[in-house]
Amino acid sequence: MTQAPTPTADTVRRLVLSLLPGSGASGAGPDVRPVGEGGAHSSWWVGTRHVLRLAPDRDASVRLRRELRLRDLVRPHVGVAVPVSVAHGEWASGLGYTLDTRLPGTTGEAPDVSALGENDLAGLLTGLREVAVRQAEPLGVPRAAPRSLETLRAAAADAARRLAAADEFDPARLAQLTAPAAVQLAAQSQGAVLVHHALRGEHLVVSGDGRVRGVLDWSDAVLGDPAEDIAGLAIAVGAPAAVRAATLAGYGARPCLRGLWLSRCDILIRLADGLRGGDTGPVPLLRVQLRRAWEAILLERVTELPGDD
């Protein structure tokens, strides 16, 4: 297998000069800096107005091309800004790129989202549900089967025991999710919806007043379980804000609780793996995400939910 080239600042600068000829008028070339957050693409800031994303392999290139088409589809629905590509093509043989406009606002793992920002997230979740599956599927957006909360609960219980031994978590807290409750919170069969599937802090663009102004990186989008996006928001902005946004979007107690417990189980597993040296993210960040996902909400007690969607 041919080793993919590693992009350097010079590689990026030459590409940007070919796309934005006036950007190097000073003689030093455009200002390019690698983006700090991780992701499936090598990302570079280009001045103050653009970001360049370079797919590192052919699979990522396929997802990047699909994302360009998907962004155009979702833009009228989601109520927040979605990046616009000003140029796209290949930066190396078979490896795609997109030069996007930079959305105003900040990203990071601790966005301070206001009540109006929760309304923005509600509009995002509502808009995703409005996108017709028959329009998204021909773009190549894959279907993803709902995860088993029962299986995830068992893995989280093992992780909770390891975290207890490290004095990181009280495993009694996980006992709130009983085996019958996990069965009760299985995904319902109303059909798949478009799911961003990576609503992490670094993908939410938040303004100084706490409004959510944009959503980045649509490359992991699937047709599947909307509780996955509720779970992502619980880790990104906290469980109460995520559940309030989902409720405003018209989701009932079942998907809200399912998303909550998906997030709680996921972060227990990731933190336990992180403490053992697994590549799941910086341990201090995982601890912050654990705290967010385990913030108390009014729906903590799982009760009978007949017909709830």
HELIX and SHEET records of a PDB file:
HELIX    1   1 ALA A    9  LEU A   19  1                                  11    
HELIX    2   2 PRO A   21  GLY A   24  5                                   4    
HELIX    3   3 ARG A   58  VAL A   78  1                                  21    
HELIX    4   4 ALA A  115  GLU A  130  1                                  16    
HELIX    5   5 VAL A  133  ALA A  136  1                                   4    
HELIX    6   6 GLU A  137  LEU A  139  5                                   3    
HELIX    7   7 LEU A  149  ALA A  165  1                                  17    
HELIX    8   8 PRO A  171  GLN A  176  5                                   6    
HELIX    9   9 ALA A  179  GLN A  184  1                                   6    
HELIX   10  10 GLY A  201  HIS A  203  5                                   3    
HELIX   11  11 ALA A  227  VAL A  237  1                                  11    
HELIX   12  12 ALA A  239  LEU A  248  1                                  10    
HELIX   13  13 ALA A  253  LEU A  275  1                                  23    
HELIX   14  14 VAL A  283  ALA A  293  1                                  11    
SHEET    1   A 5 VAL A  32  PRO A  34  0                                        
SHEET    2   A 5 SER A  42  VAL A  46 -1                                        
SHEET    3   A 5 HIS A  50  LEU A  54 -1                                        
SHEET    4   A 5 LEU A  95  THR A 101 -1                                        
SHEET    5   A 5 SER A  85  ALA A  92 -1                                        
SHEET    1   B 2 VAL A 193  VAL A 195  0                                        
SHEET    2   B 2 VAL A 222  GLY A 224 -1                                        
SHEET    1   C 2 LEU A 204  VAL A 206  0                                        
SHEET    2   C 2 VAL A 212  VAL A 215 -1                                        
END                                                                             
